[in-house]
Amino acid sequence: MIARSFRDLKVYEAARDAAGTIFLLSRKFPVEERYSLTDQIRRSSRAAKAMIAEAWGRRRYKAVFVNKLDEALGEATETQSWLDDARDAQYLSSEEFNTLDPKYISIGQMLSRMIDRAEDFCKHSPATDYRAIARVEEKESTSEQSSNIEEFFA
């Protein structure tokens, strides 16, 4: 499968789902946390998702692609730290925490694999005008290449 959009990436879908869950769960946090923990955990969870989208849009340059994925990884890890705080303050139950934390571990693992395999996502030279490339004209990959990269797409 050839991804046509960042929305085709499994890691984006996972980050979007996790951010939505965090938003819903954080609605029950105490009002005094509104401008601290609530805002921070929402911001970092949404930023992880947004950085994945931005990385996709900037994959023309491998270094920028990797940098944005690395920022997404940082935001995902930051979200885990905020999840720790929410659990410690008993704003999240153990069950809620144990549902979200593994999602962010998985997101981090997917981002790390994408960083390690950035070449698979940044195949064109920096001078390439992506607007001139018809997405359906991408080279067909061999079944071996296809099976290796399929893990990234929804």
Beta strands, then each sheet from edge to edge (+ up, - down):
end
